[in-house]
Amino acid sequence: MTGVFVVGIFSLMILKTCELISIFLLIFVSGMYWGPWLALSRSMRTFEPDIFLSIAHRMDKNMAQVMTFLVPISLVAAVPVLVLSFSQRPVTFYLGLVGLSLFLITLFVTLLIEVPIVKKIRGWELSSLPNNWQELRDRWGAFHYFRIIPSIVGLALFLIGAIF
């Protein structure tokens, strides 16, 4: 009986460690979506073209490399939580599965909508702004919601699964 208890405690410690790592990384991902939106993206429509380009180019340089590394690592870190909780903690498993699915939505929005727009903006100069630059800027800003909301809800589900 003592051996079963020790194994149970050990497996719970491993699960909790994996949850902590996963949640920690997902907090960074959510923060990378939430922070720029809160600080700048809500105001992008008010900036003159030169200011907009300066900010967009700087955000791209500052965030692209970090997110290219951080998002995949955070998604992979969520997998052990699902594996370890599958048979022993079904609530944790299902909340984590839905949470991971929501983060996958943010990844698809990023790769299919946001990144292609950023790649276009990357090549823009003040003298070569396309006629529809404001439309693309607004589309870029509008799709931030499709990353912020799922990431916050997904993070909350991971936290609820870890706590309860």
N, C-alpha and C positions, 0 to 999 in steps of 0.2 A: 504494500500500500504506500509506503514512503517513497519508493521509486517512481510510482505513477504520479504522486504529488510533486516530486522534484521535476519530472519531465513536464508536467503541466505548467508549473511556475516558469521553467526555463523557456517553454514555447510561448508563454504569455509575454515574457520579457523580450523575446525576439520580435514578436508582433508589435509590442509597444515601441520598441526601438525603430522598427520599420515605419510605423505610423508617424513617429516624431520626425524622422528624416524626410518622409514624403510630404508631410504638412509644412515643414520648414521650407522646402523647395517650392511647393505650390503657393505659399505666401509670397515668395519672391516673384513668381510669375504673375500672380494677381496684382501685386504692387507695380510691376512693369506695365500692366495694362491700365491700372487705375491712376497711378501717379501722373503720367503725362497728360492723360485726359483731364484730370482735375486741375493741373497747373497750366496747361496750354491749349489743348485741343478744343475746349469749349469756346475759346476766344479767337481761334484761327480765322474766322470770317471777318473779324475786325481789323486784321493786320493788312497793311499795305503789301503789295507783291514782294518787294525786296525783303521786308521783315519776315513774311511767310516763308520765303525760300531759305533765308538764313536759318530760321528755326527748324524747318523741315529737314534741311541737310544736316544740321547738328544732331537732331534727334535720331536720324537714320544712322549716323556715324556712332553715336553713343549707345544705341540700343541693338543694332543688328547683330553684332558679334555676341553680345551677352545672351540675347534671346535665342540665337541659333544653337547655343550650347545649353542654356538653362531649360528651355521647354522640353526637349527630348529627355534630358536627364530626369526632370521632375515626373514625366509620364512613366518612364521606366521604373523610377523609384516607387511608384504607386502599385506596380504589379505584385511585388512580394506581399504587400498588405492584403491584396485580394487572394493570393494563393494561401497565405497563412490563416486568413479568417474564413475561408470558404466552408469548411466543415464544422468549425468550432464556434464561430461567431457570425451567424447569418445576417444579423442586422448590420454589423460592421461591413460585411462583404457587400451587401446590396447598396448600402449608402455609398461605399467606396466605388462600386461599379458605376452608379449613376454619376457620382462626382467625377470620375475619370472620363466618362462619356461627355460630360459638359466641358471638361478641359480639351477633349478631342475636338469638340465643336469650335472652341476658340482657335485651335490649331488650324482647322480647315478654313475658317474665316480669314485668318492671318495669311495662309498660303494662297488661297484662291482669290481673295479680294484685296486685302491690305498690301501685301508685298508687291503685287503687280503695279499698283498705283504708286507705291514708294519708288519702285524702279523707274517709273516714268518721271517722277518728281526729281529723282537723283540726277537726271540729265538736263533738267531745266536750268536756264540762266534767265536773268531779268530780260535780256534782249530776245530771248527765244521762247517766251511763254506761249503755250498753245492757246487758241481762242477759247477752249473749254476748260481752262485751268481751274476756274472757280467751281465748276461742276465736279471735277475730279477731287479737288480739295474737300468739298462738302461730302462727297461719297466716302472718302477716306475717313472723315470725321464721324459720319453717321454710323459706319460699321464698327466703330470703337465700342458702341453699346453691345454689339454681338460678341464682344470679347469680355467686356467688363462684367456684365450680368451673369453669364454662365460661369465665369471664373470665381466670382464671389459665392454663388450658390454652390458650385462644386467644392470650393474650399470649406464652406459651412457644413456640407454633408460629410466630408472627411473628418472634420472636427467633431461633429455629433457622433459619428461612428466610433471615433477614438474615445470619446468621453463616456458615452452610454453603452 
